[in-house]
Amino acid sequence: MGGGPAVTGQVRIVIVGGSFGGLTTAYELRRHLGPERAEITVVAKDERFCFVPSFPWVAMGRRSLEQISFPLAGPLAHKHVAFAQETVTGIDTEKKVVETDAGKHPYDFLVVATGHRSANESVEGLGPFDGPGHSPMSAKETTELAAAIRALLADPGPIVVGAAPGASCIGPVYELAFELDHLLRRRRLRHRVPITLLTPEPFLGHMGMGGAGKIRQLLEGALEERDISYRTSVAITKITAETVETDGASPTPSVLSIVIPPLAGVEAVASSPGLSNPKGFVPVDDHYRHAVADGVYAVGVAVAFPPVGDTPVAVNFPKTGHMTEQMAGIAARDVAARLERREGTTTELSARCVLDMGDRGAYMAVDPVRPPRDEIPTVSEGRRWLYAKQAFERAYLLSARRGRKMPTALGW
Ligand SMILES: Cc1cc2nc3c(=O)[nH]c(=O)nc-3n(C[C@H](O)[C@H](O)[C@H](O)COP(=O)(O)OP(=O)(O)OC[C@H]3O[C@@H](n4cnc5c(N)ncnc54)[C@H](O)[C@@H]3O)c2cc1C
């Protein structure tokens, strides 16, 4: 679609994924386009929306999966959006059809919001279901991690928390280290559990985005204060039941190794001809439109972004929930605009994030995410940020469940 008259009649929009990217895109599209203008269908393999940033709290036993999730069907129906709980097996961008385990969904516009696949094959022992490592990258893996943490409390021993080379989701590494430290102190077990944080980042708080103001100094101080040892520019090479092995150092003893894997695109996207790059991520322009396939958009973790620069050990660009929501808003605006033969407006991505540090929180705001930046990043620490993160989770779930615009301006 380019110039010419506006497109009239009803268009078929299929959104694959029912998480931050998919749900926000559906709500935003419906805000721009009434039911007479667009038939919108969300296809997702999971029947519930899960508030993924709370997975570390589920792992610590502070939340249940039930408390941080809700079924998608009701809120979507309320917005006149169809929901198909199906697993997508392939996407034919020539015929404009999404193929699933239950049938086919033809589309005029498609939004891919399928998130990630954990590339556990990249390091021997990454887990939990491929090796002895643990990671809270999905609801199932988080449930497994919660059981492993309960076992550690019963039988304490050394812990490694880290990220594998090429990881992009680094924030949870810090959160898990701080939260475990806090949990163990409360149980008076911390003296029996050495904690080591191993990160591929060239410095603490790099997070794949080149750092954020004073976050490096804040994290250094906070880890040292809590007796959490750390090493940067570390390439984890193997995880066993008792150790974590790294390049150029002796193995670190660990009976509980929580290591965030590098991510790849999901199989259905990676195996669909002409849709993704070799890692399975979808290349897009700054409207989140596919570089080649007509009518195709991608948002969230499914999108291909280059890293901010070379680092001694690979660290990839982050794709947070907050960034995912911005991408969804831009893509939805662009779809609506293209029906009128216009281009939607777009903006650079910014990020706001609150790290749970156990007894307090650290707030970071960067605009844009990718340096150099006009604004010096805001970094702040205090107990109020922990309360803000808890309040945000509640407000977000309440709004999302009711089909209202989610409060993205608060600290994620
Ligand atoms: C432990 C952890 C903590 C985090 N903390 C924060 C935080 O504090 N703040 C923040 O901003 N971000 C945080 N993030 C990042 C945030 O969770 C992600 O950016 C966000 O979940 C991405 O949303 P998404 O919609 O792109 O993908 P996902 O949330 O991964 O959802 C993917 C969707 O696609 C569906 N799907 C996948 N494959 C198929 C298929 N073949 N067929 C049909 N459906 C399919 C799934 O069912 C799901 O609905 C965290 C991530 C993790 C793992």
The ligand as a Tripos MOL2 file, in Angstrom:
@<TRIPOS>MOLECULE
LIG
   53    58     1     0     0
SMALL
NO_CHARGES

@<TRIPOS>ATOM
      1 C1         12.1820  -12.6330   34.1490 C.3       1 LIG1
      2 C2         11.8640  -11.4450   33.3260 C.ar      1 LIG1
      3 C3         11.7020  -10.1960   33.9430 C.ar      1 LIG1
      4 C4         11.4110   -9.0670   33.1790 C.ar      1 LIG1
      5 N1         11.2610   -7.8600   33.8110 N.ar      1 LIG1
      6 C5         10.9140   -6.7710   33.0900 C.ar      1 LIG1
      7 C6         10.6840   -5.5190   33.7400 C.ar      1 LIG1
      8 O1         10.8230   -5.4100   34.9640 O.2       1 LIG1
      9 N2         10.3090   -4.4650   32.9720 N.ar      1 LIG1
     10 C7         10.1580   -4.5740   31.6170 C.ar      1 LIG1
     11 O2          9.8100   -3.5650   30.9750 O.2       1 LIG1
     12 N3         10.3880   -5.7460   30.9720 N.ar      1 LIG1
     13 C8         10.7530   -6.8400   31.6730 C.ar      1 LIG1
     14 N4         10.9560   -8.0330   31.0400 N.ar      1 LIG1
     15 C9         10.8250   -8.0990   29.5750 C.3       1 LIG1
     16 C10         9.3550   -8.2740   29.1690 C.3       1 LIG1
     17 O3          8.7760   -9.3090   29.8950 O.3       1 LIG1
     18 C11         9.3060   -8.5570   27.6700 C.3       1 LIG1
     19 O4          9.8130   -7.4380   27.0130 O.3       1 LIG1
     20 C12         7.8790   -8.8230   27.2120 C.3       1 LIG1
     21 O5          7.3460   -9.9750   27.8190 O.3       1 LIG1
     22 C13         7.8590   -8.9650   25.7000 C.3       1 LIG1
     23 O6          6.5470   -9.1000   25.2760 O.3       1 LIG1
     24 P1          6.2100   -9.8030   23.8820 P.3       1 LIG1
     25 O7          4.7490   -9.6050   23.6780 O.co2     1 LIG1
     26 O8          7.1470   -9.3320   22.8420 O.co2     1 LIG1
     27 O9          6.5620  -11.3580   24.0860 O.3       1 LIG1
     28 P2          6.1930  -12.4130   25.1960 P.3       1 LIG1
     29 O10         5.8530  -11.7880   26.4860 O.co2     1 LIG1
     30 O11         7.3020  -13.4120   25.1850 O.co2     1 LIG1
     31 O12         4.8820  -13.1510   24.6470 O.3       1 LIG1
     32 C14         4.8860  -13.9340   23.5010 C.3       1 LIG1
     33 C15         3.4620  -14.3220   23.1340 C.3       1 LIG1
     34 O13         3.4880  -15.0440   21.9040 O.3       1 LIG1
     35 C16         2.7770  -16.2450   22.0400 C.3       1 LIG1
     36 N5          3.3940  -17.2370   21.1360 N.ar      1 LIG1
     37 C17         4.6970  -17.5710   21.0430 C.ar      1 LIG1
     38 N6          4.8700  -18.4920   20.0790 N.ar      1 LIG1
     39 C18         3.6660  -18.7340   19.5490 C.ar      1 LIG1
     40 C19         3.1730  -19.6040   18.5250 C.ar      1 LIG1
     41 N7          3.9860  -20.4050   17.8230 N.pl3     1 LIG1
     42 N8          1.8510  -19.6090   18.2650 N.ar      1 LIG1
     43 C20         0.9970  -18.8140   18.9500 C.ar      1 LIG1
     44 N9          1.4010  -17.9750   19.9300 N.ar      1 LIG1
     45 C21         2.7090  -17.9390   20.2190 C.ar      1 LIG1
     46 C22         2.8420  -16.6080   23.5180 C.3       1 LIG1
     47 O14         1.7590  -17.4400   23.8840 O.3       1 LIG1
     48 C23         2.7500  -15.2030   24.1450 C.3       1 LIG1
     49 O15         1.3940  -14.8320   24.2410 O.3       1 LIG1
     50 C24        11.2830   -9.1860   31.7720 C.ar      1 LIG1
     51 C25        11.4450  -10.4280   31.1530 C.ar      1 LIG1
     52 C26        11.7230  -11.5500   31.9110 C.ar      1 LIG1
     53 C27        11.8740  -12.8890   31.2370 C.3       1 LIG1
@<TRIPOS>BOND
     1     1     2 1
     2     2     3 ar
     3     2    52 ar
     4     3     4 ar
     5     4     5 ar
     6     4    50 ar
     7     5     6 ar
     8     6     7 ar
     9     6    13 1
    10     7     8 2
    11     7     9 ar
    12     9    10 ar
    13    10    11 2
    14    10    12 ar
    15    12    13 ar
    16    13    14 ar
    17    14    15 1
    18    14    50 ar
    19    15    16 1
    20    16    17 1
    21    16    18 1
    22    18    19 1
    23    18    20 1
    24    20    21 1
    25    20    22 1
    26    22    23 1
    27    23    24 1
    28    24    25 2
    29    24    26 1
    30    24    27 1
    31    27    28 1
    32    28    29 2
    33    28    30 1
    34    28    31 1
    35    31    32 1
    36    32    33 1
    37    33    34 1
    38    33    48 1
    39    34    35 1
    40    35    36 1
    41    35    46 1
    42    36    37 ar
    43    36    45 ar
    44    37    38 ar
    45    38    39 ar
    46    39    40 ar
    47    39    45 ar
    48    40    41 1
    49    40    42 ar
    50    42    43 ar
    51    43    44 ar
    52    44    45 ar
    53    46    47 1
    54    46    48 1
    55    48    49 1
    56    50    51 ar
    57    51    52 ar
    58    52    53 1
@<TRIPOS>SUBSTRUCTURE
     1 LIG1         1 GROUP 0 **** ****
